[in-house]
Amino acid sequence: MGFSSTICAAIILIGLLIMIGSVSATFFLVLKEGISSWIAVSRAERVKLDIGLWLNISSLGDRAINVTVRNTGSRTIFLANGWNDVIVAYNASGYWRPFLSDFDIEQVRVAGSETAFSPLSHPYINPGEEAVITIQIPAEAPDIPHGSVVMVVFATHYGVSAVGEAVRP
């Protein structure tokens, strides 16, 4: 009777130690992953804080919009369809309709000056630079009606956006 009690107690002790070890390992693994996630989120937020954009709508047509996007932050913004998104929304047929639109870079220049760069060799805007962009609304979208308020959103791949509004004359 004494020997079987010792074996039983040893088995229970080993089981308890394995359970405590498993719980401890799981706790530390979850803690490590939580800290890694928190660090990644804080880095992403820091990048967003380094980005600043300003958007001005220069002109509106039936199917094209000219805008100026200025980089007021401290990071370079690369200008490419798919890398950045342009959303145009306006009141067509009695309700607001948003359209994901393509854009072409007309000119990149130093903000507030006449110093310009070729968009082919300079398809990005550094801090303090601005780009003149022509936005083409998609073929399936209706023409922008006269008197309609038009909202343009330029969203970067960093998750930061600039918004401009204008009324089509």
RABEL-V470209 format. One line per field, one symbol per residue. phi: phi as a letter, one per 30 degrees, with the letter a starting at -180 (. if undefined). psi: psi as a letter, one per 40 degrees, with the letter a starting at -180 (. if undefined). A space follows every 50 residues. Layout:
# RABEL-V470209
phi: ???
psi: ???
This chain:
# RABEL-V470209
phi: .dddddddddddddddddddddddddeddddddddddddddddddddddd cbbbbbddabbdbbbcbcccdccbbdcdcadjdbbbccbadbiibdbcbd bdbbddabbdeibcdbbdddcbdabdeicbbcbcccddddddddddiddc cccccdddjcbbbbbacdd
psi: ddddddddddddddddddddddddddddddddddddddddddddddddde hhihhhhdihadeihhihhhheaeihhhhhhddiihhhhihhfeihhihh iiihhdihihheiehiihedegfihiheiihhhhhhiideiiihiheihh hhhhhieeeiiihiiihh.
